[in-house]
Amino acid sequence: MKNASLLLAVLMFVTGCAGFQSNNLPQLSESDLDFENVDDKLVVFSKFTVDSSSALLDKDIAASYQKKKFDEALVDSGCCEISDDSSESNLVLSITSTDHSNPAAVIPAFITGLSLYTIPSWVTETRDLEIEVDNRKGRTKTYNLKDSFVLVQWLPMMFAFPFEGGPIANGEELTRNVVRNFVVKLEQDDFLK
């Protein structure tokens, strides 16, 4: 009985979930942004909206959270500083994030949990951003960036988890990589000068 309780505790604390990047966008690192001049950073103002058909999603809360994560990743890229005032900024970003989540995905996850991760389930988390850039000199351009990762919940994934990560780490890395790709595109189109 003691061994069964210990096994159950281990199964509950060592979840069998791992995330796998789709790599629809090139995987860039901070070193890929070496073109940046840290002394002359652009001031950026961003406004976020979330487009979703889900009645369960509070679009204002989702937009606020996604804006925070996007702005953090933009600052981490080394190109920009964030401003709360659009009149003080060099670039104004109007970002629309499309939410592809499906509330029905909870049902397979629930079944997986009830089966102690012996029945697999998976869900795809997507970053789908349409970013309109205005440089205050009348030059505008729209960028469409989309990437995702798949979260697999299944007992054998407990061996992959340390190497592939879970939903929080993969979600944050996905956002950082989308922003890095966006910054590279801005540099290629001479918006960072």
MIKE-386746 format. One line per 8 residues: number of its first residue (from 1); their letters; for each residue x, y, z of N, C-alpha, C, O. Coordinates in Angstrom, 3 decimals, padded with zeros to 6 digits. Layout:
NUM> A> X:Y:Z:X:Y:Z:X:Y:Z:X:Y:Z; ...;
***
This chain:
1> MKNASLLL> 000.821:-001.201:000.000:000.000:000.000:000.000:000.858:001.254:000.000:000.548:002.234:-000.677; 001.940:001.211:000.768:002.834:002.361:000.849:003.483:002.625:-000.504:003.629:003.780:-000.905; 003.878:001.558:-001.217:004.492:001.716:-002.534:003.506:002.285:-003.545:003.886:003.096:-004.390; 002.250:001.871:-003.469:001.224:002.397:-004.379:000.991:003.877:-004.122:000.820:004.644:-005.069; 000.981:004.292:-002.868:000.807:005.703:-002.524:001.988:006.526:-003.017:001.813:007.635:-003.523; 003.177:005.986:-002.868:004.373:006.675:-003.339:004.347:006.808:-004.858:004.692:007.861:-005.394; 003.949:005.768:-005.543:003.854:005.810:-007.004:002.826:006.840:-007.456:003.070:007.583:-008.406; 001.694:006.888:-006.792:000.659:007.866:-007.122:001.169:009.284:-006.892:000.909:010.172:-007.704;
9> AVLMFVTG> 001.889:009.505:-005.801:002.439:010.832:-005.522:003.447:011.245:-006.587:003.451:012.392:-007.033; 004.300:010.313:-006.990:005.281:010.615:-008.035:004.578:010.965:-009.336:004.968:011.919:-010.009; 003.553:010.214:-009.700:002.813:010.486:-010.927:002.114:011.842:-010.874:002.011:012.526:-011.892; 001.637:012.232:-009.703:000.941:013.515:-009.578:001.908:014.688:-009.670:001.560:015.737:-010.214; 003.129:014.519:-009.139:004.070:015.633:-009.112:004.972:015.687:-010.337:005.481:016.755:-010.676; 005.175:014.584:-010.993:005.986:014.550:-012.204:005.018:014.365:-013.364:004.770:013.245:-013.810; 004.483:015.461:-013.838:003.497:015.361:-014.908:004.167:014.966:-016.207:005.333:015.278:-016.450; 003.427:014.293:-017.010:003.929:013.856:-018.305:003.530:014.824:-019.389:002.766:014.466:-020.286;
17> CAGFQSNN> 004.032:016.048:-019.327:003.728:016.989:-020.397:005.020:017.626:-020.877:005.929:017.888:-020.088; 005.091:017.870:-022.161:006.244:018.525:-022.758:005.769:019.317:-023.959:004.828:018.921:-024.646; 006.425:020.437:-024.207:006.073:021.289:-025.332:007.107:021.182:-026.433:008.306:021.081:-026.172; 006.626:021.206:-027.673:007.504:021.089:-028.823:007.224:022.248:-029.772:006.094:022.422:-030.228; 008.251:023.039:-030.070:008.110:024.204:-030.941:007.800:023.757:-032.373:008.343:022.760:-032.848; 006.929:024.496:-033.051:006.602:024.201:-034.449:007.651:024.755:-035.403:007.834:024.232:-036.502; 008.343:025.817:-034.983:009.402:026.447:-035.786:008.908:026.932:-037.146:009.577:026.739:-038.161; 007.738:027.561:-037.159:007.248:028.183:-038.386:008.064:029.421:-038.733:008.172:029.795:-039.901;
25> LPQLSESD> 008.637:030.054:-037.714:009.549:031.172:-037.894:010.948:030.684:-037.546:011.087:029.759:-036.746; 011.993:031.282:-038.126:013.353:030.869:-037.760:013.591:031.067:-036.261:013.127:032.045:-035.675; 014.315:030.132:-035.651:014.675:030.253:-034.240:015.865:031.204:-034.130:016.976:030.869:-034.540; 015.626:032.382:-033.578:016.671:033.390:-033.432:017.067:033.506:-031.973:016.250:033.294:-031.078; 018.304:033.838:-031.745:018.779:034.067:-030.378:019.138:035.543:-030.240:019.069:036.302:-031.207; 019.518:035.937:-029.036:019.910:037.324:-028.800:021.104:037.708:-029.669:021.224:038.864:-030.074; 021.992:036.751:-029.961:023.171:037.054:-030.773:022.798:037.380:-032.224:023.586:038.006:-032.933; 021.621:036.968:-032.668:021.168:037.303:-034.017:020.745:038.761:-034.125:020.478:039.257:-035.219;
33> LDFENVDD> 020.686:039.443:-032.992:020.292:040.853:-032.973:021.499:041.748:-032.708:021.352:042.832:-032.143; 022.679:041.310:-033.105:023.910:042.065:-032.853:023.975:043.380:-033.609:024.826:044.216:-033.307; 023.104:043.584:-034.578:023.113:044.814:-035.355:022.654:046.015:-034.544:022.798:047.157:-034.980; 022.100:045.757:-033.358:021.535:046.821:-032.547:022.608:047.687:-031.913:023.631:047.182:-031.451; 022.372:048.993:-031.892:023.227:049.932:-031.188:022.554:050.258:-029.867:021.545:050.962:-029.848; 023.091:049.761:-028.765:022.428:049.899:-027.476:022.358:051.342:-026.996:021.536:051.662:-026.136; 023.214:052.232:-027.541:023.193:053.634:-027.100:022.055:054.421:-027.731:021.611:055.423:-027.171; 021.582:053.982:-028.882:020.570:054.739:-029.620:019.316:053.892:-029.802:019.023:053.428:-030.905;
41> KLVVFSKF> 018.578:053.695:-028.710:017.389:052.847:-028.761:016.179:053.661:-029.220:016.045:054.845:-028.909; 015.312:052.994:-029.962:014.069:053.618:-030.384:013.066:053.593:-029.245:013.053:052.672:-028.427; 012.232:054.609:-029.204:011.145:054.648:-028.238:009.897:054.149:-028.965:009.534:054.652:-030.029; 009.250:053.144:-028.363:008.131:052.464:-029.019:006.891:052.545:-028.133:006.956:052.359:-026.918; 005.771:052.826:-028.772:004.464:052.764:-028.116:003.680:051.645:-028.798:003.616:051.583:-030.026; 003.089:050.767:-027.999:002.314:049.674:-028.594:000.914:049.633:-028.011:000.703:049.878:-026.824; -000.024:049.320:-028.869:-001.401:049.103:-028.415:-001.847:047.748:-028.947:-001.617:047.413:-030.109; -002.483:046.985:-028.082:-002.821:045.590:-028.358:-004.328:045.409:-028.391:-005.051:045.985:-027.579;
49> TVDSSSAL> -004.790:044.611:-029.329:-006.167:044.129:-029.319:-006.124:042.626:-029.543:-005.220:042.110:-030.202; -007.096:041.939:-028.998:-007.183:040.491:-029.161:-008.458:040.169:-029.917:-009.546:040.609:-029.547; -008.308:039.399:-030.974:-009.442:038.951:-031.781:-009.708:037.492:-031.430:-008.853:036.630:-031.634; -010.891:037.223:-030.904:-011.223:035.863:-030.492:-012.714:035.622:-030.638:-013.530:036.524:-030.449; -013.049:034.403:-030.975:-014.462:034.032:-031.039:-014.924:033.391:-029.731:-016.100:033.059:-029.581; -014.011:033.219:-028.799:-014.336:032.566:-027.533:-015.105:033.508:-026.613:-014.684:034.638:-026.368; -016.234:033.024:-026.110:-017.012:033.807:-025.151:-016.393:033.750:-023.765:-016.714:034.576:-022.911; -015.500:032.778:-023.526:-014.865:032.625:-022.224:-013.675:033.556:-022.022:-013.266:033.797:-020.886;
57> LDKDIAAS> -013.120:034.075:-023.100:-011.912:034.897:-023.023:-012.274:036.356:-022.793:-013.058:036.931:-023.548; -011.711:036.953:-021.759:-011.847:038.387:-021.544:-010.787:039.060:-022.412:-009.597:038.995:-022.105; -011.212:039.697:-023.481:-010.281:040.255:-024.467:-009.399:041.347:-023.882:-008.236:041.469:-024.267; -009.932:042.146:-022.953:-009.137:043.225:-022.356:-008.013:042.672:-021.485:-006.885:043.162:-021.536; -008.321:041.657:-020.690:-007.297:041.035:-019.840:-006.257:040.340:-020.712:-005.058:040.456:-020.459; -006.707:039.620:-021.738:-005.783:038.932:-022.642:-004.889:039.935:-023.365:-003.689:039.700:-023.510; -005.462:041.057:-023.822:-004.668:042.077:-024.512:-003.639:042.695:-023.574:-002.500:042.931:-023.976; -004.024:042.958:-022.334:-003.103:043.530:-021.355:-001.942:042.587:-021.069:-000.787:043.011:-021.026;
65> YQKKKFDE> -002.251:041.303:-020.873:-001.210:040.311:-020.591:-000.272:040.152:-021.789:000.948:040.129:-021.623; -000.840:040.042:-023.000:-000.012:039.854:-024.188:000.841:041.089:-024.472:001.988:040.964:-024.900; 000.287:042.282:-024.237:001.066:043.518:-024.416:002.254:043.531:-023.470:003.364:043.892:-023.863; 002.025:043.139:-022.226:003.115:043.114:-021.240:004.229:042.181:-021.702:005.400:042.558:-021.676; 003.878:040.969:-022.123:004.875:039.999:-022.567:005.567:040.446:-023.855:006.771:040.246:-024.011; 004.816:041.048:-024.777:005.395:041.549:-026.024:006.379:042.679:-025.732:007.490:042.688:-026.262; 005.969:043.637:-024.886:006.835:044.766:-024.546:008.103:044.305:-023.834:009.184:044.831:-024.099; 007.983:043.320:-022.925:009.166:042.777:-022.245:010.129:042.162:-023.249:011.338:042.378:-023.164;
73> ALVDSGCC> 009.603:041.402:-024.195:010.454:040.767:-025.201:011.087:041.811:-026.116:012.221:041.634:-026.563; 010.368:042.894:-026.398:010.911:043.965:-027.238:012.072:044.654:-026.532:013.095:044.933:-027.157; 011.928:044.929:-025.248:013.011:045.533:-024.471:014.190:044.568:-024.380:015.340:044.986:-024.518; 013.920:043.289:-024.151:014.989:042.281:-024.059:015.770:042.134:-025.365:016.928:041.718:-025.348; 015.145:042.472:-026.494:015.830:042.357:-027.780:016.948:043.382:-027.907:017.855:043.206:-028.720; 016.895:044.459:-027.108:017.950:045.461:-027.113:017.733:046.613:-028.069:018.558:047.525:-028.119; 016.646:046.605:-028.832:016.453:047.654:-029.833:015.673:048.853:-029.310:015.813:049.966:-029.819; 014.860:048.621:-028.301:013.824:049.599:-028.025:013.602:049.835:-026.543:013.952:049.020:-025.689;
81> EISDDSSE> 013.006:050.983:-026.277:012.459:051.305:-024.966:010.961:051.494:-025.155:010.512:051.888:-026.231; 010.203:051.218:-024.131:008.746:051.310:-024.224:008.281:052.624:-023.606:008.775:053.037:-022.557; 007.338:053.267:-024.260:006.745:054.498:-023.753:005.245:054.300:-023.601:004.622:053.573:-024.374; 004.675:054.952:-022.602:003.230:054.928:-022.415:002.541:056.078:-023.146:001.315:056.189:-023.127; 003.336:056.928:-023.787:002.806:058.091:-024.490:003.184:057.995:-025.963:004.365:057.986:-026.309; 002.189:057.924:-026.817:002.464:057.750:-028.251:003.130:058.978:-028.863:003.825:058.861:-029.873; 002.929:060.162:-028.264:003.530:061.367:-028.836:005.045:061.423:-028.624:005.735:062.162:-029.326; 005.569:060.654:-027.667:007.010:060.636:-027.399:007.736:059.537:-028.157:008.954:059.416:-028.029;
89> SNLVLSIT> 007.029:058.731:-028.942:007.650:057.550:-029.531:008.071:057.756:-030.967:007.501:058.553:-031.711; 009.123:056.983:-031.334:009.598:056.949:-032.717:008.739:056.017:-033.561:008.498:056.279:-034.739; 008.278:054.922:-032.949:007.435:053.951:-033.638:006.162:053.720:-032.850:006.191:053.607:-031.625; 005.051:053.650:-033.552:003.782:053.280:-032.942:003.373:051.941:-033.549:003.260:051.802:-034.767; 003.153:050.957:-032.674:002.778:049.620:-033.111:001.322:049.366:-032.759:000.925:049.504:-031.602; 000.537:048.999:-033.743:-000.851:048.571:-033.523:-000.880:047.069:-033.767:-000.732:046.609:-034.899; -001.074:046.311:-032.693:-000.928:044.861:-032.758:-002.279:044.193:-032.544:-002.980:044.478:-031.573; -002.630:043.310:-033.454:-003.822:042.486:-033.307:-003.373:041.045:-033.149:-002.694:040.490:-034.013;
97> STDHSNPA> -003.762:040.453:-032.039:-003.425:039.063:-031.749:-004.683:038.221:-031.954:-005.725:038.497:-031.359; -004.582:037.208:-032.788:-005.712:036.319:-033.031:-005.603:035.121:-032.104:-004.594:034.415:-032.097; -006.643:034.902:-031.328:-006.664:033.786:-030.380:-007.286:032.578:-031.062:-008.419:032.628:-031.541; -006.521:031.489:-031.095:-006.985:030.256:-031.732:-007.376:029.195:-030.705:-007.549:028.029:-031.061; -007.514:029.576:-029.457:-007.781:028.570:-028.421:-009.186:028.000:-028.564:-010.104:028.652:-029.064; -009.316:026.772:-028.111:-010.586:026.080:-028.178:-010.916:025.574:-026.779:-010.189:024.731:-026.253; -011.994:026.062:-026.158:-012.321:025.623:-024.809:-012.583:024.119:-024.711:-012.479:023.547:-023.626; -012.916:023.481:-025.817:-013.168:022.040:-025.793:-011.890:021.245:-025.560:-011.958:020.049:-025.279;
105> AVIPAFIT> -010.725:021.882:-025.672:-009.450:021.186:-025.448:-009.292:020.770:-023.989:-008.439:019.942:-023.673; -010.094:021.328:-023.110:-010.032:020.968:-021.691:-010.510:019.525:-021.487:-010.028:018.840:-020.585; -011.432:019.069:-022.298:-012.004:017.720:-022.127:-010.944:016.631:-022.303:-010.821:015.771:-021.430; -010.161:016.631:-023.415:-009.111:015.606:-023.520:-008.062:015.727:-022.403:-007.560:014.716:-021.912; -007.734:016.951:-022.005:-006.763:017.136:-020.911:-007.303:016.557:-019.615:-006.555:015.960:-018.841; -008.589:016.728:-019.376:-009.223:016.179:-018.176:-009.180:014.644:-018.205:-008.897:014.003:-017.192; -009.464:014.067:-019.376:-009.415:012.607:-019.521:-007.989:012.102:-019.296:-007.783:011.074:-018.651; -007.010:012.830:-019.830:-005.609:012.459:-019.623:-005.267:012.477:-018.138:-004.616:011.559:-017.639;
113> GLSLYTIP> -005.698:013.508:-017.437:-005.439:013.589:-015.997:-006.099:012.468:-015.225:-005.494:011.892:-014.321; -007.346:012.149:-015.575:-008.055:011.055:-014.886:-007.390:009.697:-015.122:-007.437:008.815:-014.265; -006.777:009.545:-016.288:-006.122:008.271:-016.602:-004.682:008.225:-016.100:-003.924:007.320:-016.447; -004.310:009.216:-015.275:-002.927:009.336:-014.774:-001.929:009.375:-015.927:-000.867:008.755:-015.878; -002.304:010.125:-016.967:-001.457:010.399:-018.126:-001.171:009.175:-018.997:-000.220:009.188:-019.779; -001.971:008.129:-018.876:-001.788:006.967:-019.754:-002.511:007.166:-021.092:-002.127:006.559:-022.092; -003.543:008.000:-021.121:-004.226:008.358:-022.367:-003.679:009.721:-022.798:-003.828:010.695:-022.060; -003.054:009.816:-023.967:-002.435:011.083:-024.376:-003.457:012.118:-024.851:-004.555:011.788:-025.301;
121> SWVTETRD> -003.051:013.373:-024.731:-003.799:014.485:-025.328:-002.782:015.558:-025.712:-001.649:015.547:-025.232; -003.182:016.461:-026.558:-002.282:017.531:-026.970:-003.106:018.743:-027.345:-004.286:018.641:-027.678; -002.462:019.880:-027.283:-003.087:021.139:-027.639:-002.015:022.023:-028.272:-000.846:021.956:-027.891; -002.410:022.841:-029.227:-001.475:023.744:-029.898:-001.706:025.160:-029.397:-002.833:025.654:-029.405; -000.630:025.812:-028.959:-000.693:027.219:-028.568:-000.030:028.024:-029.676:001.084:027.716:-030.098; -000.721:029.058:-030.143:-000.277:029.819:-031.309:-000.107:031.288:-030.967:-000.909:031.862:-030.230; 000.943:031.891:-031.508:001.099:033.346:-031.506:000.860:033.782:-032.950:001.666:033.494:-033.835; -000.246:034.476:-033.178:-000.627:034.943:-034.506:-000.818:036.451:-034.397:-001.857:036.925:-033.940;
129> LEIEVDNR> 000.207:037.202:-034.826:000.203:038.646:-034.646:000.210:039.375:-035.986:000.960:039.033:-036.900; -000.645:040.384:-036.074:-000.595:041.323:-037.189:-000.140:042.645:-036.589:-000.835:043.226:-035.756; 001.023:043.117:-037.012:001.631:044.303:-036.411:001.741:045.395:-037.461:002.456:045.251:-038.453; 001.022:046.494:-037.230:001.123:047.644:-038.113:002.104:048.630:-037.489:001.936:049.041:-036.340; 003.119:049.004:-038.245:004.176:049.888:-037.767:004.012:051.251:-038.424:003.866:051.347:-039.642; 004.038:052.313:-037.607:003.994:053.687:-038.091:005.207:054.401:-037.512:005.359:054.461:-036.292; 006.081:054.948:-038.373:007.302:055.564:-037.869:007.209:057.075:-037.693:008.238:057.738:-037.559; 006.036:057.619:-037.690:005.805:059.044:-037.458:006.272:059.941:-038.592:006.101:061.158:-038.523;
137> KGRTKTYN> 006.856:059.366:-039.629:007.264:060.136:-040.802:006.364:059.784:-041.972:006.674:060.090:-043.123; 005.251:059.141:-041.668:004.301:058.766:-042.698:004.558:057.409:-043.314:003.828:056.989:-044.212; 005.568:056.725:-042.854:005.884:055.404:-043.402:005.238:054.341:-042.533:005.451:054.302:-041.321; 004.446:053.475:-043.160:003.790:052.389:-042.428:004.022:051.070:-043.155:004.241:051.031:-044.366; 003.968:050.019:-042.396:004.075:048.678:-042.965:003.392:047.722:-042.002:003.401:047.937:-040.790; 002.802:046.666:-042.545:002.139:045.651:-041.732:002.896:044.339:-041.851:003.241:043.891:-042.944; 003.146:043.731:-040.687:003.837:042.446:-040.618:002.873:041.409:-040.049:002.128:041.685:-039.109; 002.899:040.223:-040.627:002.115:039.094:-040.117:003.090:038.020:-039.659:003.844:037.469:-040.461;
145> LKDSFVLV> 003.069:037.727:-038.371:003.977:036.734:-037.792:003.148:035.689:-037.067:002.259:036.014:-036.281; 003.454:034.426:-037.345:002.687:033.348:-036.730:003.603:032.171:-036.437:004.337:031.716:-037.313; 003.560:031.685:-035.218:004.298:030.495:-034.826:003.526:029.821:-033.705:002.614:030.413:-033.127; 003.894:028.582:-033.398:003.143:027.835:-032.389:004.014:026.769:-031.753:005.128:026.497:-032.198; 003.478:026.177:-030.703:004.083:024.977:-030.139:002.967:024.034:-029.727:001.840:024.454:-029.465; 003.301:022.756:-029.673:002.342:021.724:-029.307:002.694:021.223:-027.919:003.834:020.834:-027.663; 001.724:021.233:-027.028:001.893:020.699:-025.684:001.289:019.302:-025.674:000.088:019.131:-025.881; 002.135:018.303:-025.430:001.704:016.912:-025.390:001.643:016.478:-023.929:002.607:016.640:-023.181;
153> QWLPMMFA> 000.499:015.924:-023.533:000.322:015.414:-022.174:000.175:013.896:-022.260:-000.825:013.370:-022.748; 001.207:013.217:-021.769:001.244:011.767:-021.843:002.359:011.313:-020.924:003.401:011.966:-020.860; 002.175:010.227:-020.222:003.133:009.783:-019.213:004.573:009.698:-019.724:005.471:010.146:-019.011; 004.852:009.154:-020.911:006.246:009.116:-021.373:006.884:010.498:-021.557:008.108:010.606:-021.632; 006.067:011.548:-021.628:006.612:012.893:-021.808:007.368:013.386:-020.580:008.082:014.386:-020.660; 007.224:012.693:-019.428:007.982:013.126:-018.249:009.476:012.983:-018.498:010.276:013.639:-017.831; 009.868:012.135:-019.451:011.277:012.008:-019.800:011.711:013.117:-020.763:012.887:013.479:-020.798; 010.782:013.650:-021.535:011.095:014.730:-022.480:010.999:016.101:-021.829:011.633:017.051:-022.289;
161> FPFEGGPI> 010.202:016.217:-020.749:009.944:017.518:-020.128:011.214:018.288:-019.782:011.283:019.477:-020.094; 012.227:017.681:-019.155:013.419:018.472:-018.817:014.129:019.056:-020.037:014.838:020.056:-019.919; 013.950:018.448:-021.195:014.647:018.897:-022.396:013.782:019.803:-023.268:014.307:020.668:-023.969; 012.480:019.618:-023.235:011.582:020.359:-024.116:010.759:021.425:-023.395:010.231:022.325:-024.048; 010.636:021.350:-022.083:009.921:022.368:-021.329:008.415:022.188:-021.331:007.865:021.348:-022.043; 007.772:022.998:-020.516:006.324:022.935:-020.364:005.644:024.141:-020.973:006.266:024.888:-021.728; 004.368:024.341:-020.653:003.602:025.392:-021.314:004.071:026.809:-020.999:004.040:027.668:-021.880; 004.498:027.073:-019.785:004.904:028.441:-019.439:006.211:028.801:-020.137:006.300:029.836:-020.797;
169> ANGEELTR> 007.220:027.952:-019.993:008.521:028.228:-020.618:008.406:028.289:-022.135:008.984:029.176:-022.763; 007.671:027.362:-022.728:007.520:027.356:-024.180:006.727:028.559:-024.668:007.045:029.123:-025.715; 005.710:028.956:-023.932:004.922:030.122:-024.315:005.743:031.401:-024.294:005.637:032.228:-025.200; 006.562:031.566:-023.259:007.395:032.761:-023.168:008.475:032.756:-024.240:008.763:033.800:-024.826; 009.075:031.608:-024.507:010.092:031.520:-025.561:009.472:031.760:-026.926:010.096:032.373:-027.792; 008.254:031.285:-027.125:007.554:031.515:-028.386:007.357:033.006:-028.616:007.614:033.498:-029.714; 006.903:033.736:-027.593:006.718:035.183:-027.708:008.044:035.870:-027.994:008.113:036.734:-028.868; 009.120:035.493:-027.257:010.429:036.120:-027.479:010.921:035.879:-028.907:011.477:036.784:-029.530;
177> NVVRNFVV> 010.722:034.663:-029.431:011.186:034.378:-030.791:010.375:035.139:-031.838:010.942:035.606:-032.826; 009.078:035.274:-031.644:008.259:036.051:-032.573:008.731:037.502:-032.571:008.838:038.115:-033.633; 009.014:038.059:-031.393:009.475:039.445:-031.305:010.862:039.590:-031.942:011.117:040.578:-032.630; 011.758:038.623:-031.725:013.088:038.688:-032.363:012.948:038.711:-033.885:013.628:039.484:-034.560; 012.073:037.870:-034.423:011.844:037.866:-035.870:011.271:039.193:-036.337:011.619:039.680:-037.412; 010.394:039.779:-035.533:009.819:041.082:-035.854:010.903:042.158:-035.876:010.929:042.990:-036.783; 011.797:042.149:-034.888:012.870:043.149:-034.822:013.806:043.009:-036.029:014.241:044.013:-036.591; 014.112:041.787:-036.424:014.958:041.571:-037.610:014.274:042.138:-038.850:014.932:042.751:-039.691;
185> KLEQDDFL> 012.967:041.942:-038.972:012.233:042.486:-040.119:012.230:044.021:-040.083:012.354:044.669:-041.122; 012.086:044.598:-038.878:012.149:046.058:-038.753:013.505:046.582:-039.214:013.581:047.594:-039.911; 014.567:045.895:-038.825:015.908:046.317:-039.206:016.097:046.186:-040.717:016.685:047.068:-041.343; 015.613:045.109:-041.302:015.741:044.905:-042.751:014.988:045.974:-043.533:015.399:046.340:-044.634; 013.888:046.479:-042.975:013.085:047.493:-043.644:013.442:048.913:-043.197:012.696:049.852:-043.475; 014.568:049.077:-042.512:015.107:050.378:-042.076:014.188:051.161:-041.151:014.181:052.392:-041.186; 013.419:050.475:-040.332:012.602:051.167:-039.330:013.390:051.479:-038.060:012.948:052.291:-037.247; 014.537:050.856:-037.878:015.286:051.031:-036.633:016.329:052.131:-036.727:017.133:052.292:-035.809;
193> K> 016.334:052.885:-037.808:017.332:053.947:-037.975:016.741:055.291:-037.693:017.436:056.303:-037.784;
***
